[in-house]
Amino acid sequence: MWGAYDCGLASSYFVLAAKNRGWDTPIMGIRDTAKVKSILGIPAGETLMSIIAVGNAAVKPIKVPPQTRRRGLENDLMTCWCMERF
């Protein structure tokens, strides 16, 4: 459990450091783990926690305008409460 937490922290700092140096870093969550482990020679007993590509993006992302109207915290809390009850 703590390994996943530590990996998340390390990944976030890695991505921030790479961006600070001008690199783009997509974190790939959906993957064929067995194929990646085979290609990279990762032993079967090891767990692949994350894959982060580093390079220059082929396409720059578009800027999304900020949301002008938020639902409000009370709606989100009610949704969570209802999901737990039913």
C-alpha positions as a Markdown table, in Angstrom:
| # | Residue | x | y | z |
|---|---|---|---|---|
| 1 | Met | 0.0 | 0.0 | 0.0 |
| 2 | Trp | 2.7 | 2.5 | 0.9 |
| 3 | Gly | 4.6 | 1.6 | -2.2 |
| 4 | Ala | 1.7 | 3.0 | -4.3 |
| 5 | Tyr | 1.6 | 6.2 | -2.2 |
| 6 | Asp | 5.4 | 6.7 | -2.5 |
| 7 | Cys | 5.3 | 6.0 | -6.3 |
| 8 | Gly | 2.6 | 8.6 | -6.7 |
| 9 | Leu | 4.7 | 11.2 | -4.8 |
| 10 | Ala | 7.8 | 10.4 | -6.8 |
| 11 | Ser | 5.8 | 10.5 | -10.1 |
| 12 | Ser | 4.4 | 13.9 | -9.3 |
| 13 | Tyr | 7.8 | 15.4 | -8.5 |
| 14 | Phe | 9.3 | 13.7 | -11.6 |
| 15 | Val | 6.6 | 15.2 | -13.8 |
| 16 | Leu | 7.0 | 18.7 | -12.3 |
| 17 | Ala | 10.8 | 18.6 | -12.6 |
| 18 | Ala | 10.6 | 17.5 | -16.3 |
| 19 | Lys | 8.1 | 20.3 | -17.1 |
| 20 | Asn | 10.4 | 22.8 | -15.4 |
| 21 | Arg | 13.0 | 21.7 | -17.9 |
| 22 | Gly | 10.7 | 22.1 | -20.9 |
| 23 | Trp | 9.6 | 18.4 | -21.3 |
| 24 | Asp | 6.1 | 17.1 | -21.7 |
| 25 | Thr | 5.2 | 14.0 | -19.6 |
| 26 | Pro | 2.1 | 12.1 | -20.1 |
| 27 | Ile | 1.4 | 9.5 | -17.3 |
| 28 | Met | 0.0 | 6.4 | -19.0 |
| 29 | Gly | -2.7 | 4.7 | -16.9 |
| 30 | Ile | -4.1 | 2.3 | -19.4 |
| 31 | Arg | -1.6 | -0.2 | -20.7 |
| 32 | Asp | -0.9 | -3.8 | -21.5 |
| 33 | Thr | 1.2 | -4.5 | -18.4 |
| 34 | Ala | 2.3 | -8.0 | -19.5 |
| 35 | Lys | 3.6 | -6.7 | -22.8 |
| 36 | Val | 5.4 | -3.7 | -21.3 |
| 37 | Lys | 7.1 | -5.9 | -18.7 |
| 38 | Ser | 8.1 | -8.3 | -21.5 |
| 39 | Ile | 9.6 | -5.5 | -23.7 |
| 40 | Leu | 11.4 | -3.9 | -20.8 |
| 41 | Gly | 12.6 | -7.2 | -19.3 |
| 42 | Ile | 10.9 | -6.6 | -15.9 |
| 43 | Pro | 10.8 | -9.8 | -13.9 |
| 44 | Ala | 7.4 | -11.5 | -13.3 |
| 45 | Gly | 7.5 | -10.9 | -9.5 |
| 46 | Glu | 7.8 | -7.1 | -9.9 |
| 47 | Thr | 4.8 | -4.7 | -10.0 |
| 48 | Leu | 4.6 | -2.1 | -12.7 |
| 49 | Met | 3.2 | 1.0 | -10.9 |
| 50 | Ser | 3.3 | 3.7 | -13.6 |
| 51 | Ile | 4.7 | 4.6 | -17.0 |
| 52 | Ile | 5.7 | 8.2 | -17.7 |
| 53 | Ala | 6.8 | 9.1 | -21.2 |
| 54 | Val | 9.2 | 12.1 | -21.5 |
| 55 | Gly | 9.6 | 14.2 | -24.7 |
| 56 | Asn | 8.0 | 16.9 | -26.7 |
| 57 | Ala | 4.3 | 16.8 | -27.4 |
| 58 | Ala | 3.4 | 16.5 | -31.1 |
| 59 | Val | 0.3 | 18.6 | -30.4 |
| 60 | Lys | 0.0 | 21.3 | -27.9 |
| 61 | Pro | -3.1 | 21.0 | -25.7 |
| 62 | Ile | -5.9 | 23.6 | -26.0 |
| 63 | Lys | -6.7 | 25.8 | -23.1 |
| 64 | Val | -10.1 | 25.2 | -21.6 |
| 65 | Pro | -11.9 | 28.3 | -20.3 |
| 66 | Pro | -12.5 | 28.2 | -16.6 |
| 67 | Gln | -15.9 | 27.0 | -15.5 |
| 68 | Thr | -18.2 | 30.0 | -14.9 |
| 69 | Arg | -20.7 | 28.3 | -12.6 |
| 70 | Arg | -19.9 | 25.6 | -10.0 |
| 71 | Arg | -22.4 | 23.2 | -8.5 |
| 72 | Gly | -21.4 | 23.9 | -5.0 |
| 73 | Leu | -20.0 | 21.7 | -2.3 |
| 74 | Glu | -23.3 | 20.7 | -0.8 |
| 75 | Asn | -24.3 | 19.0 | -4.0 |
| 76 | Asp | -21.1 | 16.9 | -4.1 |
| 77 | Leu | -21.4 | 15.9 | -0.5 |
| 78 | Met | -25.0 | 14.9 | -1.1 |
| 79 | Thr | -24.0 | 12.7 | -4.1 |
| 80 | Cys | -21.3 | 11.0 | -2.0 |
| 81 | Trp | -23.8 | 10.4 | 0.9 |
| 82 | Cys | -26.4 | 8.9 | -1.5 |
| 83 | Met | -23.8 | 6.6 | -3.2 |
| 84 | Glu | -22.8 | 5.2 | 0.2 |
| 85 | Arg | -26.3 | 4.7 | 1.4 |
| 86 | Phe | -27.5 | 2.8 | -1.6 |
